[in-house]
Amino acid sequence: MMVPPLSERPVTEEDEEQFRRESMPRTYTLRQRWADYRAEAKANRPKGVKARVRAWLHVEPFYWGMRAAYVVLVVGAVFAVYINGVAEGWWHAWGEKPTVAATTPAARPAPSASSSTEAAMSGGYQIGPDGVLVRPAEHAASTYAKPELPEEAKENTERGAELAAEYYHALMGYSWNTGDTSALLGMSDPDSTFATSYADDVAELYSNGWAYGSESEISHIVRVEPIPENGNDVRRNTIAVTFQLSSKTGVLCQGQKIVKRDREYQSLLTLYMTWQDDHWIETQGSLITDASK
């Protein structure tokens, strides 16, 4: 017996595409699952208040324990909020009646006469009328003695040039700790850019601050040798003196900022000392400081 076909209409590409779409597994998201669960729970929910209460009561002992625990947690949270609110003053305790004295703000104490006359302070330092911290009296510029030129430094010899250079180095430290550069510039040639630059740095520091505690010692004499005249920047009777220095910056004040540097650092100081008008003067100089300073 022949089995007749289900349809006499030929199968087209559209039919095959529709069949594939209907045969593919459908994506079932969590949102759809939750919607199905809610719909099923709503459909199985007892009708009427009485039936719902009876269904709520007829549960296993485990669920009764869970519900009791939830109730205890809620009550405890409410009680904790109440206690905290009373402690913070958000509301009054149960049964407490606020009084006028409790709600009246306390009067501010009148400023004492001495508070208006006290000097403004910053970091333990008094602030001066110019807004700069006042330099401590025990480290005043007057506590630093001006260096004295040795008699041998007044001789036209290599030893005299060496001692004159040591004296010049001492004047550099004196200028930095006091702000007085007159002696340093008096022993320098007016055309010396080293001397004028150093004096400008000191002047800039003291225009809005001060310094004290700077120390520098000659740890080694590197060279003392005559430099021949070149008709340009090296004059006659010039001796080059190079010192190795061990120094500490000390305390610096800029406005209302204090910087203290006690770490020792090394540097090389070279001075060209020229014999002129029966005394030694500095005509050139350079200071090379350790990069790790």
C-alpha positions in Angstrom: 0.0 0.0 0.0 1.3 3.4 -0.9 1.4 6.1 1.9 0.1 9.4 0.5 2.3 12.5 1.0 1.4 14.9 3.9 1.1 17.8 1.5 1.2 18.2 -2.2 2.9 21.6 -1.8 6.7 21.5 -2.4 9.0 22.4 0.5 10.6 25.8 -0.1 13.7 27.5 1.5 11.4 29.6 3.7 9.9 26.5 5.2 13.3 25.1 5.9 14.4 28.3 7.6 11.3 28.4 9.7 11.8 24.8 10.7 15.4 25.6 11.8 14.3 28.5 13.9 11.6 26.4 15.6 14.0 23.6 16.2 16.8 25.7 17.9 16.9 25.6 21.7 15.4 28.7 23.3 17.4 30.9 25.6 15.9 30.8 29.1 17.2 33.7 31.1 17.2 34.1 34.9 14.7 36.9 34.6 12.3 34.6 32.7 12.8 31.8 35.2 12.0 34.2 38.1 8.9 35.4 36.2 7.8 31.8 35.8 8.4 31.1 39.4 6.4 34.1 40.6 3.6 33.2 38.3 3.5 29.6 39.6 3.6 30.8 43.2 0.8 33.3 42.6 -1.3 30.6 41.0 -0.8 28.2 44.0 -1.4 30.9 46.6 -4.4 30.1 48.8 -7.4 32.3 48.2 -8.6 34.5 51.0 -7.1 35.8 54.2 -8.1 32.9 56.4 -6.7 30.3 54.1 -3.4 32.3 53.8 -3.1 32.5 57.6 -3.7 28.8 58.0 -1.1 28.0 55.4 1.4 30.4 57.1 0.9 28.6 60.4 1.2 25.0 59.1 4.9 24.9 58.4 7.8 22.8 59.6 9.5 23.6 62.9 12.7 24.7 61.1 10.8 27.5 59.3 9.3 28.6 62.6 12.8 29.0 64.0 13.9 31.0 61.0 10.9 33.3 61.3 11.6 33.8 65.1 15.2 34.7 64.3 14.1 37.3 61.8 11.7 38.9 64.3 14.5 39.0 67.0 16.9 40.6 64.5 14.4 43.3 63.5 13.5 44.1 67.1 17.2 44.3 68.0 18.0 46.6 65.1 15.2 49.0 66.1 16.3 49.0 69.7 19.9 49.7 68.7 18.9 52.7 66.6 16.8 54.0 69.5 19.7 53.7 72.0 22.2 55.3 69.5 19.8 58.2 68.9 19.4 58.9 72.6 23.2 58.8 73.0 23.8 61.2 70.1 21.0 63.5 71.1 18.8 62.9 68.0 15.8 62.4 70.3 15.0 62.1 74.0 14.7 58.9 76.0 11.3 57.4 76.4 9.4 59.5 79.1 12.1 62.1 79.4 10.9 65.7 79.3 13.4 68.3 77.9 14.0 71.3 80.1 14.8 74.8 79.1 18.3 74.6 80.6 19.1 71.5 78.4 18.1 73.2 75.2 19.7 76.6 75.9 23.1 76.8 74.2 26.0 77.4 76.5 27.4 80.9 76.5 30.9 81.3 74.9 33.6 82.2 77.4 34.8 85.8 77.0 38.3 86.0 75.6 40.9 86.7 78.2 43.0 89.8 78.0 46.2 87.9 77.6 45.0 85.9 74.5 44.8 89.1 72.4 48.4 90.1 73.3 50.0 86.7 72.7 52.2 86.5 69.6 51.2 84.3 66.7 53.1 81.1 66.5 53.9 78.6 63.8 55.7 75.3 64.5 57.2 76.6 67.7 58.5 79.8 66.1 57.0 83.3 66.6 55.7 85.0 63.5 57.1 88.4 63.0 55.2 91.5 61.7 56.6 90.9 58.2 55.1 87.4 58.2 58.5 85.7 58.5 59.3 83.5 61.4 61.4 85.2 64.0 65.0 83.9 64.3 65.8 82.3 67.7 67.8 84.6 69.9 70.3 81.9 70.8 71.1 81.6 67.0 71.1 85.3 66.2 73.6 86.7 63.7 75.4 88.4 66.5 76.5 85.1 68.0 78.8 84.5 65.0 82.2 86.0 65.2 83.7 87.6 62.1 86.8 85.6 60.8 90.2 87.3 61.1 92.8 87.3 58.4 96.1 85.6 59.5 99.2 87.7 59.3 100.9 85.2 57.0 98.0 85.6 54.6 99.2 89.1 53.9 102.4 87.8 52.3 102.9 87.4 48.5 103.7 83.7 48.7 102.0 80.4 47.9 101.5 79.9 51.6 100.0 83.4 51.9 97.6 82.6 49.0 96.6 79.4 50.6 95.8 81.0 53.9 94.0 83.9 52.2 91.8 81.3 50.4 91.1 79.6 53.8 90.1 83.0 55.1 87.8 83.6 52.1 86.2 80.2 52.7 85.5 81.2 56.3 83.9 84.5 55.1 81.5 82.4 52.9 80.2 80.5 56.0 80.0 83.8 58.0 78.0 85.4 55.2 75.6 82.5 55.0 74.9 82.4 58.7 74.6 86.2 59.2 73.5 87.7 55.9 76.5 90.1 56.0 78.4 89.8 52.7 80.4 93.1 53.0 83.6 91.4 54.0 83.3 88.7 51.4 82.7 91.3 48.6 85.5 93.4 50.0 88.0 90.6 49.4 86.6 89.8 45.9 87.2 91.4 42.5 84.2 93.4 41.4 84.2 91.4 38.1 84.1 88.0 39.9 80.9 86.3 39.0 81.4 83.7 41.7 81.5 86.3 44.4 78.5 88.3 43.1 76.4 85.1 42.6 77.1 83.9 46.1 76.3 87.3 47.6 73.0 87.4 45.6 72.0 84.0 46.9 72.6 85.2 50.5 70.6 88.4 49.8 67.7 86.4 48.4 67.7 84.1 51.4 67.6 86.9 53.9 65.0 88.9 52.0 62.4 86.5 53.2 64.1 84.4 55.9 67.4 83.5 57.5 69.8 80.7 58.2 72.0 79.4 61.0 74.0 76.3 61.9 75.7 76.0 58.5 79.1 74.4 58.9 82.0 73.8 56.4 85.4 72.4 57.1 88.4 71.9 54.9 89.1 68.2 54.9 91.9 68.2 52.3 94.0 70.7 50.3 93.8 69.4 46.8 96.2 71.8 45.1 98.0 75.1 45.5 99.8 76.2 42.3 100.5 79.3 40.2 98.4 79.9 37.1 100.2 81.6 34.2 98.7 84.9 33.0 96.8 84.5 29.7 95.9 88.1 29.0 92.2 87.4 29.3 90.6 86.1 32.5 93.8 85.1 34.4 95.8 88.0 35.8 99.5 88.1 36.8 100.4 86.8 40.2 97.4 84.4 40.4 97.5 81.2 42.4 94.8 78.5 42.2 93.8 76.9 45.5 91.4 73.9 45.6 89.9 72.6 48.9 87.9 69.5 49.5 85.1 70.5 51.9 82.9 68.6 54.4 79.7 70.6 55.0 76.3 70.7 56.6 73.6 73.1 55.6 72.0 73.6 59.0 68.6 75.3 59.4 67.0 77.4 56.7 63.9 79.6 57.0 61.9 80.8 54.1 58.8 82.8 55.1 57.1 80.4 57.5 58.8 77.2 56.3 61.7 75.7 58.2 64.1 73.2 56.6 66.7 71.4 58.7 69.5 69.5 57.0 72.1 67.8 59.2 73.4 65.3 56.6 77.1 65.9 55.8 78.0 66.3 52.1 81.2 66.8 50.2 82.2 69.5 47.7 85.2 71.0 45.9 86.0 74.7 46.2 88.4 76.3 43.8 89.5 79.9 44.3 91.8 82.0 42.1 93.7 84.3 44.5 95.5 87.2 42.8 98.0 89.4 44.5 96.9 93.0 43.8 97.7 96.3 45.7 99.7 94.4 48.3 97.0 91.9 49.3 95.2 88.8 48.0 91.8 89.1 46.3 89.5 86.4 44.8 89.2 86.9 41.0 87.5 83.6 40.1 85.9 80.7 41.9 83.8 77.6 41.6 82.0 75.3 44.0 81.2 71.7 42.9 78.9 69.9 45.2 78.2 66.2 45.5 75.1 65.4 43.5 73.8 63.2 46.4 73.6 66.2 48.7 
